[in-house]
C-alpha cells in the first residue's frame, strides 16, 4: 500500500511539473528571448532563449548610466558636440554648444532614451564614443557580464553590439543596487524649475504606469532588435527583474512582460 501511494505521489508530481513546463512554454510566445530572475539571489524563475546573443537596442543605456554614475562626476557640465547634436534616432534635442550636467543628461538618457544624451555622456567621460565603449566592455567583464559586447552608448544597430537576456538581467541586477540608478529609473517625470534642469523630462517607459509594482528600468527599439524591455518589480518585498528582447510590437512587449511577471508571482507564491 505504501509503495502504491508513493507511486501516486511521483505520478502527480510529474504531471504537475509537466503542466507547469507547458504553461511556461506557452507564455511570451511572441518574444524571442526573455528571462525573469530574483534580483537578490540571481535565481532564474523563467527563461526563453536567455543566452542567445542578439541586438539589445536602447537597453544598452543601462550600462551607459551605470558607467556614468560609477566613473563620472554628476555635477560636471558636458558640452554638447556636433556629433551628439546630430545623432539619429530618439533624441532630446540638445543643441551644439549647450552645457548640461551629467546628472541631467542621465535623465535625458534613461527617462526619454536620448541618443544625444548618450553621446554627450560618452564623450565627456570616455573622451570619445570609442573610448567610452572600451570602458563599458571592461566594466561589464569586471561584473562577470561576459556575453555582451558594447560598441556604442546608445545601442543603435551595429555589427559587434549585442547581449543576451541573461546578461542584461545580471547587469540590471548590479545597477539596481545603486541608489542613484534605482531612483533614476523609477522616476516618472522631472520639472525643470524644481530640479535646476534646462528642460522637463517625462519617462516613456509605459510599464511604470501599467504595473503598480514596477520600479523601472528601460525600453529599447531598433530595426534589428525589435521591441525590447528591461523591467524591475517589487512584489510584496520580493524584487524581480524581467527582460524581454525582440518583441514584434510595443503592445506585445508590455503584454509579454506582464505575463512573465504573473507567471513569476504564481511560481513564487506572491499572488
Secondary structure as GFF3:
##gff-version 3
##sequence-region A 1 271
A	DSSP	alpha_helix	2	25	.	.	.	ID=ss1
A	DSSP	beta_strand	31	38	.	.	.	ID=ss2
A	DSSP	beta_strand	44	48	.	.	.	ID=ss3
A	DSSP	three_ten_helix	57	60	.	.	.	ID=ss4
A	DSSP	alpha_helix	61	71	.	.	.	ID=ss5
A	DSSP	beta_strand	77	79	.	.	.	ID=ss6
A	DSSP	alpha_helix	82	85	.	.	.	ID=ss7
A	DSSP	beta_strand	99	101	.	.	.	ID=ss8
A	DSSP	alpha_helix	102	110	.	.	.	ID=ss9
A	DSSP	alpha_helix	115	126	.	.	.	ID=ss10
A	DSSP	alpha_helix	129	142	.	.	.	ID=ss11
A	DSSP	alpha_helix	165	175	.	.	.	ID=ss12
A	DSSP	alpha_helix	179	186	.	.	.	ID=ss13
A	DSSP	beta_strand	189	190	.	.	.	ID=ss14
A	DSSP	alpha_helix	192	195	.	.	.	ID=ss15
A	DSSP	beta_strand	201	202	.	.	.	ID=ss16
A	DSSP	alpha_helix	207	210	.	.	.	ID=ss17
A	DSSP	beta_strand	214	222	.	.	.	ID=ss18
A	DSSP	beta_strand	226	235	.	.	.	ID=ss19
A	DSSP	beta_strand	238	247	.	.	.	ID=ss20
A	DSSP	alpha_helix	250	267	.	.	.	ID=ss21
###
